[in-house]
């Protein structure tokens, strides 16, 4: 009987030690500072050859609001954008560059107008965001919970009037949401899905 008790006692101690090790490992991961995680995220994005990103984009002009659903495949300099919604322009596939932040397709232009004084349009949001994630001037970083997900937030300055804030999943390092603001007013919101970072 005593041997059984000793065996149970030893097994209990082993289980408690294993749980403690798992808890400590989890705490160590959660104890990473926002700055450390932001640096890791930036390094991963800088080493990427291209990103594939699905995004629901809301562009707020103040007097009117546009909603787009797109898929972007490219990097900060250039990429291919596929418009999935609205229905009137769904199916358009075209090239977009950081210098040319409107959608040009077969001689037609999709340009709902500049959202910022710097000329940002909704179509150009993805190349601008990727550029900011990789090398933008960081204003602040933080940790927040977004819809139950532990995130790292990175705020960068785009120009004298515009900035962006992106929420990255602290575990996967993938972007979840981004907001571009001008003079404190949000002009673009992006909700990301199916993000792939290719090395």
N, C-alpha and C positions, 0 to 999 in steps of 0.2 A: 504493500500500500504506500509505504514511504517512497519507494522508487517511482511509483506512478506520480505522486505529488511532486517529487523533484523534477521529473520529466516535464510535467505540465508547467512547473515554475520556470524551467529553462526555456521552454517554447515561448512562454509569455514574455520573458525578457528579450528573446530574439525578435519577436514581433514588435515589441515596444521600440527596440533599437532601430529596426528597419523603418518603422514609421517616423521615428525621430530624424533619421538620415534623409528620408524623402521630404519631410517638412523643412529641414534645413536647406536642402537643395532648392526647394520651391521659394523659400524666403530669400536665398541668395539671388535668385533670378529676379524676384520682385524688388530686391533691394538695389538693383542697378539704378543709378540715377537717370533722370530724364536726359541729361547731357550725354551720358555714356551711350544710351540707347539711340539718341538722335545721331550721334557720330557713327554708330554701327549702320544705321539706316542709310545715312548719306554715303558711306563707303560702298555699301551694296548697290545703291543706285548709280554711283559713279562708275562702277565696274560693269554695269549692264550694257549690252550691245543694243538692246531695244526693249521696250515695254509694250505689252498688249493690255489695253485697258477698256473695259466697258464702263460707260458713265451716263447717268441721268443728270442732265444739266438744266438748271434754272437760271435764266438771265433776267434780272430785274432792272428795268430802265426807269422805274419810278411811276411813269404813266402807263406802262404796259409791261407784261411779263411773258417771256417765251420759254417753252420747255422743249428740250431736245433729248433724244437718246442716241448715243453714238458708240462706235467702237473705234479705238485709235490703236494703230500699230506703228511704232517708230521711236524716236528719241527726242531730245530737246531741240534739235535743229530742224528735223523734218520727219514726216510720217504720212501714213495713209489713213484717212478718216472715212468711215462708213456710216452714213446716216440711217438709223433704224426707225426714228420717229421725229417729227410728225409725219403722218401718212403722205402728205402732199409731196414731200421730198425724200421719203424713205427709198432706199436702194441706191442713192447717189454714193459713189465712191470716188474720192479725189485726193490729190496731194495737198498738204498744208505745211507751211514752214513757219519758223519763228519770225522771219522777216515779213511774210505775207500771211497775216492772221485773218484772212477771209477764205471761204471755200470757193475755189475756182474749178469748174467742171465743164469741159466742152464749150468754152467761151462764155458760160453763164457764171454769175457770181452770187453766192449766198452771203449777204452782208446785212445783218439786221441793224448795223450801226455800232459805232464805238461805245463801249461801256465806260471807259476811263479816258482821261485826258491823254494817256499814253497810247490810245488807239486800240486797246484790247477789245476783241469781239468774242462772243461765246464760242465760236468755232476754234479760235486760237487758244482757248483756255488750257488745253492739255499740254501743248508744247511749252507754254509759259510755266505751268505748274512743274513739269518735269525739270525744266531749267532751274527753277527756284529750289526744288528738292535737292538737286545736285550741287548747286553752287551759289544759291541766293544768300544775301546778307542776313544772317539769323538775328532776329530781334529778341526772341524768347523761345524757350522750350518748357514743357510741363508734362504732367501726368493727369489724365482725366478718364472717367468711365463714360463710355458712349454706348447707349443701348446695351448695357451689361458687359461691354468689352473693355478691358484695360487698354488704354491707348497712350501713345506718346504724341504730344502736340508740338508742331514746329511752326513758328511764325517767322516769315521773312518779309523784307521790304522789297517791293518790285520797283517802285520809283518814288518820287517825292510825295505823291498823293495816294498810291495804291500799295496794298500789302496782301499777303495770303496766309491763311492758317490751314494746316492739314492735320488730320487725325490719322495716325498710323497704328495698326494693331501691334501692341507691345510684344506679342508672342511671334507673329509671322512677319512683322515689319512691313506688311502691305498697307497701302493707303485705303482708308475707309471713306473718308469725307474730306472735302476741301471747300473753303470759302475765300473768295477774292473780294476785298473791300476797297472802296475809294472814299477817303476822308471819313472813315468810320462807318460808312453805309455799305452793307453787303450788296454786291452787284452780280456775283456769280456764285452759285452753289453747285458742287459736283458730288454725287453719291456714286461710289465706285463699286464695280462687281467684276468677277472673273479676271482679276489682275494676274498677269504672268510677267515675271522679270526674267529675261533671257540673258545669259552670260555671254 
